[in-house]
Amino acid sequence: MKLIKAIIRPLTLEKVKTALQDMGIDEIMVEETMVSQRVNNGFKKGETLLYRGAEYVADFMTKMDVEIIVADGLVDNVVATIRKIVRMDQKGDCKICILPLIEAL
């Protein structure tokens, strides 16, 4: 078994979820996460956030962390599906990690 971890843009989450459900993968874990972005070298500047009534510009962008546990035979299909949906031609579109999973209870 493998754990596939994909950090994607929030706008692509619903498309990824629907495509995975069409493949027969019903259980995915999704968590909102903040990813560090470089500010000066052509990257977007961080979002304006509100904390205790004060606005500040963060050097972090909101992303969605999607985790999927799949059998070894499905890894290539799942990764290809995610890559097709999130485009992966621009910086920050997606990062995909595939980790070995020894045991899932």
Secondary structure, DSSP 8 states (H G I E B T S, - for coil): -EEEEEEE-GGGHHHHHHHHHHTT----EEEEEEEE--SSSS-----EEEETTEEEE-SEEEEEEEEEEE-GGGHHHHHHHHHHHH---STTSEEEEEEE-----
